[in-house]
Amino acid sequence: MKAFFLTFLITLSCTKYAQFSSEGVSTSLKNVEMSVSDLNEISWAVGKWKDSKVTQSFTFIVSLPKLSHDDFEKIQNQTNMNAWILRLIVNQNNKTQDLGPLYVPLGSKKVLRGQAYSFPSSVALKIYYSAAFPSERFRFSNCPAFDHRKRITKLNIKNDNSTFDLSFDQTINYPEKAQLVEFAPTAFNGGETLTGEYFVEIAPYNVEKKTILGAFKRIPQYIDISEEELINVPSCDGVHPENQ
């Protein structure tokens, strides 16, 4: 028990919280730290005898800003923030596409005395090929839809995990429908090719008013999917997915 308590204290002392700053009309979080980790390619056994492998999707985890309970109370007292909103941006062939936003609710001011706030520490994201995105039925097909035959062969996390600042300097309507982050990874349709650079951007958000309280900030680390290869699946030649 003593060893557990000591470990708990060490963990708390090593936690790097962002620092809330309020000077006049300027309000911000300084030294925000977010990272990208656990990048994985999800394979898909295909073919009549499941003897070939293509890529179904890739997944990764994004850590969220760490807030002390005191700073979170200050933020709630001085702003309307009650969530983080993130959006996933992909650069492919010199074109930029917003794959969509997701939001992460934070604690409420209406907590019982002595009860601690519980902050989400990270979110998991999953980017599908379009052949696997629509439903489980598509993902269980022996012969994928849209003649999908691609496998990711090179994927990396790029850039250092440096800190940055987040400003609460404006209120902007943001009517785009955002996905609520739940226990399962938040899913996105990446299209027929997944090569490209994937960036995550974050902003303070009010869920009910659908407003962001500061400009989106791109986190330093990003995903680079640089190579795909075409896989030969002879048993799927000429097979329509609906006829399987």
MONORVEN-V40949 format. One record per residue. N is the residue number from 0. RES is the residue in one letter. NEAR is the number of other C-alpha atoms within 10 Angstrom. D_FIRST is the distance of its C-alpha to the first C-alpha in whole Angstrom. Layout:
# MONORVEN-V40949
n:N res:RES near:NEAR d_first:D_FIRST
n:N res:RES near:NEAR d_first:D_FIRST
This chain:
# MONORVEN-V40949
n:0 res:M near:6 d_first:0
n:1 res:K near:7 d_first:4
n:2 res:A near:8 d_first:5
n:3 res:F near:9 d_first:5
n:4 res:F near:10 d_first:6
n:5 res:L near:11 d_first:9
n:6 res:T near:12 d_first:10
n:7 res:F near:11 d_first:11
n:8 res:L near:11 d_first:12
n:9 res:I near:11 d_first:14
n:10 res:T near:10 d_first:15
n:11 res:L near:11 d_first:17
n:12 res:S near:9 d_first:19
n:13 res:C near:8 d_first:20
n:14 res:T near:11 d_first:21
n:15 res:K near:14 d_first:25
n:16 res:Y near:17 d_first:26
n:17 res:A near:21 d_first:30
n:18 res:Q near:16 d_first:32
n:19 res:F near:21 d_first:34
n:20 res:S near:15 d_first:37
n:21 res:S near:13 d_first:40
n:22 res:E near:7 d_first:43
n:23 res:G near:6 d_first:46
n:24 res:V near:7 d_first:47
n:25 res:S near:10 d_first:45
n:26 res:T near:18 d_first:41
n:27 res:S near:18 d_first:39
n:28 res:L near:20 d_first:36
n:29 res:K near:16 d_first:36
n:30 res:N near:17 d_first:34
n:31 res:V near:20 d_first:33
n:32 res:E near:19 d_first:31
n:33 res:M near:22 d_first:32
n:34 res:S near:21 d_first:32
n:35 res:V near:25 d_first:33
n:36 res:S near:17 d_first:31
n:37 res:D near:11 d_first:31
n:38 res:L near:17 d_first:35
n:39 res:N near:14 d_first:36
n:40 res:E near:19 d_first:40
n:41 res:I near:17 d_first:40
n:42 res:S near:15 d_first:42
n:43 res:W near:20 d_first:45
n:44 res:A near:18 d_first:47
n:45 res:V near:22 d_first:50
n:46 res:G near:20 d_first:54
n:47 res:K near:15 d_first:55
n:48 res:W near:9 d_first:53
n:49 res:K near:13 d_first:50
n:50 res:D near:11 d_first:51
n:51 res:S near:18 d_first:51
n:52 res:K near:18 d_first:48
n:53 res:V near:23 d_first:48
n:54 res:T near:24 d_first:46
n:55 res:Q near:25 d_first:44
n:56 res:S near:25 d_first:42
n:57 res:F near:20 d_first:40
n:58 res:T near:18 d_first:36
n:59 res:F near:18 d_first:34
n:60 res:I near:17 d_first:31
n:61 res:V near:20 d_first:32
n:62 res:S near:15 d_first:29
n:63 res:L near:20 d_first:30
n:64 res:P near:20 d_first:30
n:65 res:K near:19 d_first:27
n:66 res:L near:20 d_first:27
n:67 res:S near:16 d_first:25
n:68 res:H near:14 d_first:25
n:69 res:D near:9 d_first:28
n:70 res:D near:16 d_first:30
n:71 res:F near:22 d_first:30
n:72 res:E near:16 d_first:31
n:73 res:K near:14 d_first:34
n:74 res:I near:21 d_first:35
n:75 res:Q near:14 d_first:36
n:76 res:N near:11 d_first:37
n:77 res:Q near:12 d_first:40
n:78 res:T near:15 d_first:40
n:79 res:N near:19 d_first:41
n:80 res:M near:22 d_first:38
n:81 res:N near:20 d_first:36
n:82 res:A near:18 d_first:35
n:83 res:W near:19 d_first:36
n:84 res:I near:24 d_first:39
n:85 res:L near:24 d_first:39
n:86 res:R near:20 d_first:42
n:87 res:L near:18 d_first:43
n:88 res:I near:20 d_first:46
n:89 res:V near:22 d_first:47
n:90 res:N near:15 d_first:50
n:91 res:Q near:15 d_first:52
n:92 res:N near:9 d_first:56
n:93 res:N near:7 d_first:56
n:94 res:K near:8 d_first:55
n:95 res:T near:13 d_first:52
n:96 res:Q near:12 d_first:51
n:97 res:D near:12 d_first:48
n:98 res:L near:15 d_first:47
n:99 res:G near:16 d_first:45
n:100 res:P near:19 d_first:43
n:101 res:L near:20 d_first:39
n:102 res:Y near:23 d_first:37
n:103 res:V near:21 d_first:34
n:104 res:P near:17 d_first:33
n:105 res:L near:16 d_first:31
n:106 res:G near:17 d_first:29
n:107 res:S near:13 d_first:32
n:108 res:K near:12 d_first:32
n:109 res:K near:6 d_first:32
n:110 res:V near:10 d_first:29
n:111 res:L near:8 d_first:27
n:112 res:R near:6 d_first:26
n:113 res:G near:6 d_first:23
n:114 res:Q near:7 d_first:22
n:115 res:A near:10 d_first:22
n:116 res:Y near:16 d_first:24
n:117 res:S near:10 d_first:23
n:118 res:F near:17 d_first:25
n:119 res:P near:15 d_first:26
n:120 res:S near:12 d_first:25
n:121 res:S near:17 d_first:28
n:122 res:V near:21 d_first:31
n:123 res:A near:19 d_first:32
n:124 res:L near:20 d_first:36
n:125 res:K near:22 d_first:38
n:126 res:I near:23 d_first:42
n:127 res:Y near:24 d_first:44
n:128 res:Y near:20 d_first:48
n:129 res:S near:21 d_first:50
n:130 res:A near:23 d_first:51
n:131 res:A near:25 d_first:47
n:132 res:F near:20 d_first:47
n:133 res:P near:12 d_first:49
n:134 res:S near:9 d_first:47
n:135 res:E near:9 d_first:45
n:136 res:R near:9 d_first:49
n:137 res:F near:17 d_first:50
n:138 res:R near:19 d_first:46
n:139 res:F near:13 d_first:47
n:140 res:S near:19 d_first:51
n:141 res:N near:21 d_first:52
n:142 res:C near:28 d_first:54
n:143 res:P near:24 d_first:53
n:144 res:A near:17 d_first:55
n:145 res:F near:12 d_first:57
n:146 res:D near:16 d_first:57
n:147 res:H near:20 d_first:54
n:148 res:R near:23 d_first:54
n:149 res:K near:20 d_first:51
n:150 res:R near:22 d_first:48
n:151 res:I near:22 d_first:46
n:152 res:T near:12 d_first:46
n:153 res:K near:13 d_first:45
n:154 res:L near:19 d_first:42
n:155 res:N near:14 d_first:40
n:156 res:I near:18 d_first:38
n:157 res:K near:13 d_first:40
n:158 res:N near:13 d_first:40
n:159 res:D near:11 d_first:37
n:160 res:N near:14 d_first:34
n:161 res:S near:13 d_first:36
n:162 res:T near:14 d_first:35
n:163 res:F near:16 d_first:38
n:164 res:D near:14 d_first:38
n:165 res:L near:20 d_first:39
n:166 res:S near:19 d_first:42
n:167 res:F near:23 d_first:42
n:168 res:D near:14 d_first:46
n:169 res:Q near:10 d_first:48
n:170 res:T near:16 d_first:48
n:171 res:I near:13 d_first:49
n:172 res:N near:12 d_first:50
n:173 res:Y near:15 d_first:48
n:174 res:P near:10 d_first:50
n:175 res:E near:11 d_first:49
n:176 res:K near:11 d_first:47
n:177 res:A near:17 d_first:43
n:178 res:Q near:16 d_first:41
n:179 res:L near:13 d_first:37
n:180 res:V near:19 d_first:34
n:181 res:E near:11 d_first:33
n:182 res:F near:8 d_first:30
n:183 res:A near:10 d_first:33
n:184 res:P near:15 d_first:34
n:185 res:T near:16 d_first:37
n:186 res:A near:18 d_first:40
n:187 res:F near:18 d_first:43
n:188 res:N near:18 d_first:47
n:189 res:G near:20 d_first:47
n:190 res:G near:15 d_first:51
n:191 res:E near:16 d_first:53
n:192 res:T near:16 d_first:52
n:193 res:L near:26 d_first:48
n:194 res:T near:21 d_first:49
n:195 res:G near:20 d_first:49
n:196 res:E near:20 d_first:46
n:197 res:Y near:21 d_first:44
n:198 res:F near:19 d_first:42
n:199 res:V near:22 d_first:40
n:200 res:E near:16 d_first:41
n:201 res:I near:24 d_first:39
n:202 res:A near:22 d_first:40
n:203 res:P near:25 d_first:39
n:204 res:Y near:29 d_first:40
n:205 res:N near:21 d_first:41
n:206 res:V near:19 d_first:41
n:207 res:E near:8 d_first:43
n:208 res:K near:12 d_first:46
n:209 res:K near:16 d_first:46
n:210 res:T near:21 d_first:46
n:211 res:I near:26 d_first:44
n:212 res:L near:21 d_first:43
n:213 res:G near:19 d_first:44
n:214 res:A near:17 d_first:45
n:215 res:F near:17 d_first:44
n:216 res:K near:17 d_first:42
n:217 res:R near:17 d_first:42
n:218 res:I near:21 d_first:38
n:219 res:P near:19 d_first:39
n:220 res:Q near:20 d_first:38
n:221 res:Y near:23 d_first:40
n:222 res:I near:21 d_first:41
n:223 res:D near:19 d_first:44
n:224 res:I near:20 d_first:45
n:225 res:S near:14 d_first:48
n:226 res:E near:14 d_first:50
n:227 res:E near:18 d_first:50
n:228 res:E near:13 d_first:53
n:229 res:L near:11 d_first:55
n:230 res:I near:14 d_first:54
n:231 res:N near:14 d_first:57
n:232 res:V near:19 d_first:56
n:233 res:P near:11 d_first:60
n:234 res:S near:16 d_first:59
n:235 res:C near:18 d_first:59
n:236 res:D near:11 d_first:62
n:237 res:G near:9 d_first:64
n:238 res:V near:15 d_first:61
n:239 res:H near:13 d_first:61
n:240 res:P near:15 d_first:57
n:241 res:E near:10 d_first:59
n:242 res:N near:6 d_first:60
n:243 res:Q near:10 d_first:58
